[in-house]
Amino acid sequence: MHPIDDNARAAHLAWLLALTAVPTAAGHEDRVVRWIERWVAERPDLTITRDPAGNLTVRFADQPAGPSPLYLTAHLDHPAFVVERVISPTVVELAFRGGVMDDYFILARVECIDGDDHTWRGTLAERVDGAGPQFKYFLCELDRDCDSLKPGDIARWALPDPDTAEVDGVLCARTHACDDLAAAAAALGAYDELRGLRAAGRAGRPGGDVRLLFTRAEEVGFIGAIAACRHATLEPGARLLALENSRSFPDSPIGAGPIVRVGDRVAVFTPELTAAVAAVAEKVAGGPAQPIASQKDSSLPKWRWQRKLMAGGACEASVFCAFGHASTCVCLPLGNYHNMADLAAVQAGTNQAKPAPGREYIAVADYHALIDLLLACCTELADPAGAQASSFRARIDSLWNDLKFVLD
């Protein structure tokens, strides 16, 4: 594993806290797009392009197109409100784009943000029925008069500013929108480290074509990912590592490392690519995700990772697979999924307090480990020949060569 120094780690954490605080919503990702465009503009060796749907592709300016490019992908939206109508100086109608339980909307506090980033806070009032089939609509009563909000502006839960703090004994980053801007920040961190390796001539196998893909409108049905496939943004032979933040469960805890997902509730991902990523993770860690029967728990390496089926949700990897692309997913275990604090208790009906939105949070160590893993994938799997060398078939062939004598 290529070492990442403390100064770079500090920059990566700063990007995480900054990017996940940027207001965004499905179809209204403009502020995040501008943040990434500024980041790329500071690095003249990179280029950035938009496809017809507004998805972003970042790549090295001097890298010839390879036959099977490797993409790190993340989506740029997060469940949030969009202003539909301005009814009076103190009342606006909001449409919520994303998946959140009804319980969390009751008298919830929100902040509405105009095009110049001025903010007005308010309280959700009654739900508006029949306003449209796709989203939930609410009236919001503002605390003070406003004459600058207009349809298309963003509103989101009124939450404290991002910070780092211990949650259940784990140092976490707590912020507005880890899903999926934390993954976008990790992709940028890994790519920046890859820039350094390329400049030093230590980027691994030559000829590897690694790119970043940032998609839009995932929270309303993977619309940006579908567009990337339909508009041929992704060429035949493309391989994709879809990056996500997925709800943590007891068997996928926060602080136990990034998760190599083998599938979701929709599909099983491309087995060969999943196996190759898992092999890279095992190489970085120096051991498996959990001890095998012949090992003790104490034998687990300090660098932690997990390998799980995420049966409760779905992600863009399933979309890419459906269009014939090799794809798998790597994710961060997430607390307060979609800003739903105390979610397990609310679902079970055992919550003691009124459901209320809260900041999402991820372990800082998991985030840094995700960057480690992505950087290793960029160097190990960029060249398709390297991916083949890391495949399970290659390991089977090695076993055969080493132990076939026992059949004699």
C-alpha positions as CSV (number, residue, x, y, z in Angstrom):
1,M,0.0,0.0,0.0
2,H,1.3,3.4,-0.9
3,P,1.7,5.5,2.3
4,I,-0.4,8.6,2.6
5,D,1.1,11.3,4.8
6,D,-0.6,13.2,7.6
7,N,-0.8,16.5,5.6
8,A,-2.7,14.7,2.8
9,R,-5.0,13.0,5.4
10,A,-5.8,16.4,6.9
11,A,-6.6,17.7,3.4
12,H,-8.8,14.7,2.6
13,L,-10.7,15.2,5.9
14,A,-11.1,18.9,5.1
15,W,-12.6,18.1,1.7
16,L,-15.0,15.6,3.4
17,L,-16.3,18.2,5.9
18,A,-16.6,20.9,3.2
19,L,-18.2,18.9,0.4
20,T,-20.7,17.1,2.6
21,A,-22.0,20.5,3.8
22,V,-22.8,21.8,0.3
23,P,-26.6,22.0,-0.3
24,T,-27.7,19.6,-3.0
25,A,-30.8,17.8,-4.2
26,A,-31.8,15.5,-7.1
27,G,-31.7,17.6,-10.2
28,H,-30.2,20.6,-8.4
29,E,-26.6,19.5,-7.8
30,D,-25.2,22.8,-9.2
31,R,-23.3,23.9,-6.1
32,V,-21.6,20.5,-5.8
33,V,-20.7,20.5,-9.5
34,R,-19.1,24.0,-9.1
35,W,-17.1,22.7,-6.0
36,I,-15.7,19.8,-8.0
37,E,-15.0,22.0,-11.1
38,R,-13.0,24.4,-8.9
39,W,-11.1,21.4,-7.4
40,V,-10.3,20.1,-10.9
41,A,-9.3,23.6,-12.2
42,E,-6.6,23.8,-9.5
43,R,-5.0,20.7,-11.1
44,P,-3.9,21.4,-14.7
45,D,-3.1,17.7,-15.4
46,L,-6.8,16.9,-15.1
47,T,-9.8,17.6,-17.4
48,I,-13.5,17.6,-16.7
49,T,-16.4,17.1,-19.1
50,R,-20.2,16.9,-18.8
51,D,-22.4,14.5,-20.7
52,P,-25.9,15.6,-22.0
53,A,-27.4,14.8,-18.6
54,G,-24.9,16.8,-16.7
55,N,-22.9,13.9,-15.3
56,L,-19.3,14.8,-14.8
57,T,-16.2,12.8,-16.0
58,V,-12.8,13.6,-14.6
59,R,-9.7,12.1,-16.2
60,F,-6.0,12.7,-16.8
61,A,-5.4,15.0,-19.7
62,D,-2.4,13.1,-21.0
63,Q,-3.9,9.6,-20.6
64,P,-4.8,7.9,-23.9
65,A,-8.2,6.1,-23.8
66,G,-7.7,2.5,-22.7
67,P,-9.7,-0.5,-23.9
68,S,-11.4,-1.0,-20.5
69,P,-11.3,2.1,-18.4
70,L,-11.8,1.9,-14.7
71,Y,-14.2,4.4,-13.2
72,L,-14.7,5.4,-9.6
73,T,-18.3,6.7,-9.4
74,A,-20.3,8.6,-6.8
75,H,-23.6,10.5,-7.0
76,L,-23.9,14.2,-6.2
77,D,-27.4,14.5,-4.8
78,H,-28.8,13.8,-1.3
79,P,-32.5,13.6,-0.1
80,A,-33.7,17.2,0.2
81,F,-36.5,19.6,-0.7
82,V,-37.0,21.8,-3.8
83,V,-39.1,24.9,-3.7
84,E,-42.2,24.4,-5.9
85,R,-44.2,27.5,-5.2
86,V,-43.9,30.7,-3.2
87,I,-47.3,31.3,-1.8
88,S,-46.6,34.4,0.4
89,P,-43.5,36.1,1.9
90,T,-43.7,33.6,4.8
91,V,-45.1,30.4,3.2
92,V,-43.5,28.2,0.5
93,E,-44.5,24.8,-0.9
94,L,-41.7,22.3,-0.9
95,A,-41.3,18.9,-2.7
96,F,-39.1,16.3,-1.1
97,R,-36.9,14.3,-3.4
98,G,-35.6,11.2,-1.8
99,G,-36.6,8.4,0.6
100,V,-37.4,9.4,4.2
101,M,-40.2,8.0,6.5
102,D,-43.2,10.2,7.0
103,D,-42.6,10.4,10.7
104,Y,-39.6,12.7,10.3
105,F,-41.5,15.5,8.5
106,I,-43.9,16.3,11.3
107,L,-43.2,19.9,12.4
108,A,-39.6,19.5,11.3
109,R,-37.3,22.5,11.0
110,V,-35.8,23.2,7.6
111,E,-33.7,25.9,6.0
112,C,-34.5,27.3,2.6
113,I,-31.5,28.6,0.5
114,D,-31.8,31.0,-2.3
115,G,-29.5,31.4,-5.3
116,D,-27.2,33.7,-3.5
117,D,-26.9,31.3,-0.5
118,H,-29.1,33.4,1.8
119,T,-30.9,31.2,4.2
120,W,-34.3,31.3,5.8
121,R,-35.4,28.9,8.4
122,G,-38.9,27.6,8.9
123,T,-41.2,24.8,10.1
124,L,-43.0,22.2,8.0
125,A,-46.7,22.6,8.2
126,E,-49.4,20.4,6.6
127,R,-48.7,18.0,3.8
128,V,-50.1,19.0,0.4
129,D,-52.0,16.1,-1.1
130,G,-52.4,15.6,-4.8
131,A,-49.6,18.0,-5.8
132,G,-47.8,15.4,-7.8
133,P,-47.3,11.6,-7.9
134,Q,-43.5,11.5,-7.7
135,F,-42.7,13.4,-4.5
136,K,-44.0,14.4,-1.0
137,Y,-45.2,18.0,-0.9
138,F,-45.4,20.2,2.2
139,L,-46.1,23.8,3.2
140,C,-43.3,25.5,5.1
141,E,-43.9,28.5,7.3
142,L,-40.8,30.7,7.4
143,D,-39.7,32.5,10.5
144,R,-39.4,35.8,8.7
145,D,-40.4,37.4,5.4
146,C,-38.5,36.5,2.3
147,D,-38.6,38.1,-1.1
148,S,-35.8,36.1,-2.9
149,L,-36.8,32.5,-2.8
150,K,-38.1,31.1,-6.1
151,P,-39.1,27.8,-7.6
152,G,-36.1,25.5,-8.0
153,D,-34.3,26.7,-4.9
154,I,-33.1,24.1,-2.4
155,A,-34.3,23.4,1.2
156,R,-32.9,20.9,3.6
157,W,-33.1,19.9,7.2
158,A,-31.9,22.6,9.6
159,L,-28.9,20.9,11.2
160,P,-25.7,21.9,13.0
161,D,-22.6,22.6,11.1
162,P,-20.3,19.6,10.3
163,D,-17.8,18.5,13.0
164,T,-15.9,15.5,14.2
165,A,-16.8,13.8,17.5
166,E,-16.9,10.4,19.1
167,V,-20.1,8.4,18.5
168,D,-20.3,5.2,20.6
169,G,-16.5,5.4,21.1
170,V,-15.7,5.9,17.4
171,L,-14.3,9.2,16.0
172,C,-16.9,10.2,13.4
173,A,-17.5,13.0,10.9
174,R,-21.0,14.3,11.4
175,T,-22.4,16.3,8.6
176,H,-25.4,17.1,6.4
177,A,-25.0,14.7,3.5
178,C,-22.5,11.9,3.8
179,D,-24.6,10.0,1.3
180,D,-23.0,10.3,-1.2
181,L,-20.8,13.3,-1.0
182,A,-18.4,11.5,1.4
183,A,-17.8,8.9,-1.3
184,A,-17.3,11.7,-3.8
185,A,-14.7,13.3,-1.5
186,A,-13.0,9.9,-1.1
187,A,-12.8,9.5,-4.8
188,L,-11.2,12.9,-5.1
189,G,-8.7,12.0,-2.4
190,A,-7.7,8.8,-4.0
191,Y,-7.4,10.5,-7.4
192,D,-5.2,13.2,-6.0
193,E,-2.9,10.6,-4.5
194,L,-2.8,8.8,-7.8
195,R,-1.8,12.2,-9.4
196,G,1.2,12.2,-7.1
197,L,2.2,8.6,-8.0
198,R,1.9,9.3,-11.7
199,A,4.1,12.4,-11.3
200,A,6.7,10.3,-9.5
201,G,6.5,7.5,-12.0
202,R,5.0,5.1,-9.4
203,A,1.5,4.7,-10.6
204,G,1.7,0.9,-11.1
205,R,1.2,-0.8,-14.4
206,P,1.5,1.5,-17.5
207,G,-1.5,2.1,-19.7
208,G,-4.2,2.1,-17.0
209,D,-7.0,4.4,-17.8
210,V,-8.7,5.5,-14.5
211,R,-11.5,8.1,-14.4
212,L,-14.0,9.6,-12.0
213,L,-17.7,9.7,-12.8
214,F,-20.1,11.8,-10.8
215,T,-23.7,11.2,-11.5
216,R,-26.9,13.2,-10.8
217,A,-30.3,12.4,-9.4
218,E,-29.5,9.0,-7.8
219,E,-32.0,9.5,-4.9
220,V,-35.0,9.5,-7.2
221,G,-34.2,6.3,-9.1
222,F,-30.6,6.3,-10.4
223,I,-31.6,8.8,-13.2
224,G,-28.1,10.1,-13.8
225,A,-26.6,6.6,-13.9
226,I,-29.2,5.5,-16.4
227,A,-28.5,8.6,-18.5
228,A,-24.8,7.8,-18.4
229,C,-25.5,4.4,-19.9
230,R,-28.1,5.6,-22.4
231,H,-26.0,8.5,-23.6
232,A,-22.9,6.2,-24.1
233,T,-21.0,8.2,-21.5
234,L,-19.6,4.8,-20.6
235,E,-18.0,3.1,-23.5
236,P,-18.2,-0.7,-24.0
237,G,-15.8,-2.5,-21.7
238,A,-15.9,0.1,-19.0
239,R,-15.5,-1.2,-15.4
240,L,-17.1,0.7,-12.6
241,L,-16.6,0.8,-8.8
242,A,-19.8,2.4,-7.6
243,L,-19.1,4.2,-4.2
244,E,-21.9,4.5,-1.7
245,N,-22.7,5.3,1.9
246,S,-25.0,2.5,3.2
247,R,-27.0,2.2,6.4
248,S,-25.0,0.5,9.1
249,F,-26.4,-2.6,10.8
250,P,-25.0,-4.7,13.6
251,D,-23.2,-7.0,11.1
252,S,-21.8,-4.0,9.2
253,P,-20.7,-1.6,12.0
254,I,-19.3,1.9,11.7
255,G,-15.6,1.8,12.4
256,A,-15.0,-1.7,11.0
257,G,-13.7,-0.5,7.7
258,P,-15.1,0.1,4.2
259,I,-17.4,-2.5,2.8
260,V,-16.9,-4.4,-0.5
261,R,-20.4,-5.2,-1.5
262,V,-21.2,-8.4,-3.3
263,G,-24.7,-7.3,-4.3
264,D,-27.8,-5.4,-3.1
265,R,-31.5,-6.2,-2.9
266,V,-31.8,-5.9,-6.7
267,A,-28.8,-7.8,-8.1
268,V,-25.5,-9.6,-7.5
269,F,-22.7,-7.5,-8.9
270,T,-20.1,-8.6,-11.4
271,P,-18.4,-11.5,-9.5
272,E,-15.0,-11.2,-11.2
273,L,-14.7,-7.4,-10.4
274,T,-16.0,-7.9,-6.9
275,A,-13.4,-10.6,-6.3
276,A,-10.7,-8.4,-7.7
277,V,-11.6,-5.6,-5.4
278,A,-11.8,-8.0,-2.4
279,A,-8.3,-9.3,-3.4
280,V,-6.9,-5.8,-3.4
281,A,-8.6,-5.1,0.0
282,E,-7.0,-8.3,1.4
283,K,-3.7,-7.3,0.1
284,V,-3.9,-3.8,1.6
285,A,-5.0,-5.2,4.9
286,G,-2.7,-8.2,5.0
287,G,-5.6,-10.4,5.9
288,P,-9.3,-11.3,5.2
289,A,-12.3,-9.3,6.2
290,Q,-13.0,-11.6,9.1
291,P,-11.0,-14.5,10.6
292,I,-11.4,-17.8,8.9
293,A,-12.1,-20.9,11.0
294,S,-8.4,-21.6,11.5
295,Q,-7.6,-18.1,12.8
296,K,-8.3,-16.1,16.0
297,D,-10.0,-12.7,16.2
298,S,-6.6,-11.3,17.3
299,S,-5.1,-12.3,14.0
300,L,-7.2,-9.6,12.2
301,P,-5.0,-6.8,10.8
302,K,-5.3,-3.3,12.1
303,W,-6.4,-2.0,8.6
304,R,-10.1,-3.2,8.6
305,W,-12.4,-3.9,5.8
306,Q,-15.7,-5.8,5.4
307,R,-17.4,-7.9,2.7
308,K,-21.2,-7.9,2.8
309,L,-24.4,-8.3,0.9
310,M,-26.5,-5.2,1.4
311,A,-29.9,-6.7,1.2
312,G,-32.0,-3.7,2.2
313,G,-31.0,-1.1,-0.4
314,A,-29.9,-0.7,-4.0
315,C,-27.2,1.3,-5.7
316,E,-25.9,2.4,-9.1
317,A,-23.8,-0.7,-9.5
318,S,-27.0,-2.6,-10.3
319,V,-27.9,-0.1,-13.0
320,F,-24.5,-0.4,-14.6
321,C,-24.7,-4.2,-14.5
322,A,-28.1,-4.1,-16.1
323,F,-26.6,-2.2,-19.1
324,G,-23.9,-4.9,-19.5
325,H,-21.0,-3.1,-17.7
326,A,-18.8,-4.8,-15.2
327,S,-19.6,-3.2,-11.9
328,T,-19.4,-3.6,-8.2
329,C,-19.7,-1.4,-5.1
330,V,-17.6,-0.2,-2.2
331,C,-19.4,1.7,0.5
332,L,-18.9,3.3,3.9
333,P,-21.1,2.2,6.8
334,L,-23.4,5.1,7.6
335,G,-25.2,6.3,10.7
336,N,-28.5,8.3,10.6
337,Y,-29.1,7.1,7.1
338,H,-30.9,9.8,5.0
339,N,-30.7,12.0,8.1
340,M,-33.2,9.7,10.0
341,A,-31.9,9.7,13.6
342,D,-32.7,6.7,15.8
343,L,-34.0,5.0,12.7
344,A,-34.1,1.4,14.1
345,A,-36.2,2.4,17.1
346,V,-38.5,4.5,14.9
347,Q,-39.0,1.6,12.6
348,A,-39.7,-0.8,15.5
349,G,-42.0,1.7,17.3
350,T,-39.8,1.8,20.4
351,N,-38.5,5.3,20.1
352,Q,-38.9,7.4,23.3
353,A,-38.8,10.8,21.5
354,K,-40.5,12.3,18.5
355,P,-38.6,11.3,15.3
356,A,-36.3,14.1,14.3
357,P,-33.7,14.6,11.5
358,G,-30.1,14.4,12.4
359,R,-26.7,14.7,10.8
360,E,-25.4,11.6,9.0
361,Y,-22.1,10.3,10.3
362,I,-19.3,8.0,9.2
363,A,-16.1,6.9,11.0
364,V,-13.1,9.0,10.1
365,A,-11.0,5.9,10.0
366,D,-13.4,4.2,7.5
367,Y,-13.2,7.2,5.3
368,H,-9.4,7.2,5.2
369,A,-9.4,3.5,4.7
370,L,-11.7,3.9,1.7
371,I,-9.2,6.3,0.1
372,D,-6.5,3.7,0.8
373,L,-8.5,1.0,-0.9
374,L,-9.5,3.1,-3.9
375,L,-5.9,4.2,-4.5
376,A,-4.8,0.5,-4.4
377,C,-7.6,-0.3,-6.9
378,C,-6.4,2.5,-9.1
379,T,-2.9,1.1,-9.2
380,E,-3.7,-2.6,-9.1
381,L,-6.8,-2.8,-11.4
382,A,-6.4,0.1,-13.8
383,D,-4.8,-2.2,-16.4
384,P,-7.3,-5.0,-17.2
385,A,-4.3,-7.4,-17.1
386,G,-3.7,-6.3,-13.5
387,A,-7.4,-7.0,-12.7
388,Q,-7.0,-10.4,-14.2
389,A,-4.0,-11.1,-12.1
390,S,-6.0,-10.2,-9.0
391,S,-9.0,-12.4,-10.0
392,F,-10.2,-15.5,-8.1
393,R,-9.4,-17.5,-11.2
394,A,-5.8,-16.6,-10.9
395,R,-5.8,-17.7,-7.3
396,I,-7.4,-21.0,-8.3
397,D,-4.7,-21.5,-11.0
398,S,-2.1,-20.8,-8.4
399,L,-3.6,-23.4,-6.0
400,W,-3.7,-26.0,-8.8
401,N,0.0,-25.4,-9.6
402,D,1.0,-25.7,-6.0
403,L,-1.1,-28.7,-4.9
404,K,-2.0,-30.8,-7.9
405,F,0.6,-33.3,-6.8
406,V,-1.8,-34.6,-4.0
407,L,-3.9,-36.2,-6.8
408,D,-1.0,-38.4,-8.0
